[in-house]
């Protein structure tokens, strides 16, 4: 499982299962039929997929939510997740700068947390996007929000 935002592999695992094939070797098998899924082979597939989903859920449970800044203006920072992803009004995110490092034949993109974290509060949320703003009490001079660029990342904050 690959996290494209942080360019890292979160889970690298192989899965294997064995189950007897109780059907004619040369006949078509109806995968929509419960007879197939109740067979030894079908149960092996179901059990393997269940194990995969458990490991994915366990891995993602330990990961902070990350989102990409898809728009910014003087009023709001817009990110690419919303209600469908569990975001609610009042949630707090922390800004992480996307840094592009030029190499000989490519560019390495990496996430660089700032020395002084910039916190943003969700002020409006729809199904797929959220609008964030640096709270006034955390931005005395009004400049923190202007340090956030398009394609930077925000992540959830644990207080």
matplotlib code that plots the C-alpha trace (Angstrom):
import matplotlib.pyplot as plt

x = [0.0, 1.5, 0.9, 1.2, 1.2, 4.2, 5.7, 6.1, 5.1, 2.8, 2.3, 4.2, 2.8, 2.2, -0.9, -1.4, -4.2, -5.0, -8.4, -9.7, -11.3, -14.6, -15.8, -15.3, -12.0, -13.4, -16.7, -17.5, -18.1, -20.6, -18.8, -22.1, -23.5, -23.3, -22.4, -19.0, -18.4, -19.5, -17.0, -13.6, -11.9, -14.4, -14.0, -10.2, -10.6, -13.0, -10.7, -7.6, -9.4, -10.7, -7.1, -6.0, -8.7, -7.9, -4.2, -5.1, -7.5, -4.9, -2.2, -4.4, -5.7, -2.1, -1.7, -2.6, -5.1, -3.4, -4.9, -3.6, -4.1, -6.1, -6.8, -5.8, -7.0, -6.9, -9.8, -9.5, -7.3, -9.2, -8.2, -9.3, -11.2, -14.5, -17.5, -17.1, -13.6, -14.7, -13.8, -16.1, -16.4, -14.0, -11.4, -7.8, -5.1, -1.4, 0.4, 3.3, 5.4, 5.9, 9.6, 10.9, 14.5, 16.2, 18.4, 20.5, 17.7, 14.6, 12.9, 12.4, 9.2, 9.3, 7.2, 8.9, 7.1, 7.9, 9.8, 6.8, 3.6, 0.8, -2.6, -5.7, -9.3, -12.1, -14.6, -16.8, -17.1, -18.8, -18.8, -15.4, -13.7, -13.1, -12.3, -9.7, -8.5, -5.8, -7.7, -7.1, -5.8, -3.0, -2.1, -1.4, 0.2, -2.1, 0.8, 0.7, -2.0, 0.0, 2.9, 0.7, 1.1, -0.9, -0.1, 1.2, -0.2, -2.2, -2.4, -4.6, -3.3, -3.4, -3.7]
y = [0.0, 3.3, 6.8, 9.1, 12.2, 11.3, 9.1, 6.2, 2.5, 2.0, -1.8, -4.3, -7.8, -10.9, -13.0, -16.7, -19.2, -22.7, -24.2, -27.2, -26.6, -28.6, -27.5, -29.0, -27.8, -26.9, -25.3, -21.7, -20.8, -18.2, -16.0, -14.3, -17.5, -18.3, -21.9, -20.7, -18.5, -21.4, -23.8, -24.4, -22.3, -19.4, -19.4, -19.2, -16.1, -14.5, -15.3, -13.9, -10.7, -10.3, -10.6, -8.0, -5.6, -6.1, -5.3, -2.2, -0.9, -1.5, 0.3, 3.3, 3.5, 4.4, 7.0, 10.7, 12.0, 13.9, 16.2, 18.3, 22.1, 22.4, 26.1, 29.1, 32.7, 35.6, 34.1, 30.3, 27.3, 24.6, 20.9, 17.8, 16.0, 16.6, 15.0, 11.7, 11.4, 12.2, 15.9, 18.1, 21.8, 22.8, 20.1, 21.3, 20.5, 21.4, 22.7, 20.7, 22.2, 20.2, 20.6, 19.7, 18.8, 18.7, 15.7, 14.8, 13.3, 13.8, 15.7, 14.3, 15.6, 15.4, 16.7, 19.2, 20.2, 23.8, 24.8, 26.7, 24.8, 26.6, 25.3, 25.7, 25.2, 23.8, 26.6, 25.0, 21.5, 19.8, 16.1, 16.2, 19.5, 21.6, 25.3, 26.0, 29.2, 30.1, 31.2, 34.9, 34.1, 31.9, 34.5, 37.8, 39.5, 37.9, 36.3, 32.6, 31.7, 33.4, 30.9, 28.0, 27.2, 25.2, 21.4, 21.7, 19.2, 19.4, 16.7, 16.1, 17.3, 15.4, 17.6]
z = [0.0, -1.1, 0.3, -2.6, -0.5, 1.6, -1.2, 1.1, 1.3, 4.3, 3.9, 1.8, 2.3, 0.3, 0.8, 0.0, 0.4, -0.8, -1.3, -3.2, -6.6, -6.6, -10.1, -13.5, -14.9, -18.3, -17.3, -16.6, -13.0, -11.9, -9.5, -8.6, -7.4, -3.6, -4.4, -5.6, -2.5, -0.2, -1.8, -0.3, -2.9, -2.6, 1.2, 0.8, -1.4, 1.1, 4.1, 2.3, 1.3, 4.9, 6.2, 3.7, 4.7, 8.4, 7.8, 5.7, 8.4, 11.1, 9.1, 8.2, 11.8, 12.9, 10.1, 10.5, 8.0, 5.2, 2.5, -0.3, -0.6, -3.9, -3.7, -1.7, -1.6, 0.9, 2.8, 2.8, 2.2, 0.4, 0.9, -1.1, 1.7, 3.4, 5.2, 3.2, 4.7, 8.3, 8.4, 10.5, 11.2, 13.9, 13.2, 13.4, 10.8, 10.7, 7.6, 6.2, 3.4, 0.2, -0.7, -4.2, -4.3, -7.7, -8.3, -11.3, -13.5, -11.3, -8.6, -5.1, -3.4, 0.4, 3.3, 5.6, 8.8, 9.7, 12.8, 14.0, 13.1, 11.4, 12.6, 10.5, 11.6, 9.4, 9.0, 6.2, 4.9, 2.0, 1.0, -0.8, 0.1, 3.2, 3.7, 6.4, 8.0, 10.5, 13.7, 14.4, 17.9, 16.4, 13.7, 15.4, 12.4, 9.8, 7.8, 8.7, 6.1, 3.3, 3.9, 2.6, -1.0, -3.6, -3.3, 0.3, 2.7, 5.9, 8.5, 11.5, 14.9, 18.1, 21.2]

ax = plt.figure().add_subplot(projection="3d")
ax.plot(x, y, z, "-o")
ax.set_aspect("equal")
plt.show()
